[in-house]
């Protein structure tokens, strides 16, 4: 999952044991970063199963002139 927690241990049929979105019901204040991979590659969308590599994310950072930092929420768009 993230932050060192295993999906197999933390996610159950009733939801997340820790780090669930309900913990943020009072709101989230941080920067959101959209990583639009199809735009980077010049296509409308990625075909199912197309991998996204660290190099893709780094290239997008460079192209957009941004840097993903600790605390950012990263949204990765595949187009579908």
C-alpha positions, 0 to 999 in steps of 0.5 A: 500500500504505502508508508511501509504497510502491506496491503495484505495485512492492512486491507480487509473486507471492511476497509483499511485497518490503518491509513484509511481515507476516513481518517481524513474526514476533516479534510486534506490540505496538501499539494496534488500533482497530476502525472498525465502519462498519455500527454507525456507520450503524445497519445490520448490514453495508454493501452491496458497493461502498458507499464509506467516506469520511474523514468516516465514520472521523472520525464514528466517532472522535467517537462512540467518543471515541477518536482514531486515532494514529500507530502504531495498527493500524486495522481497518475493518469493513464487515460482510462 
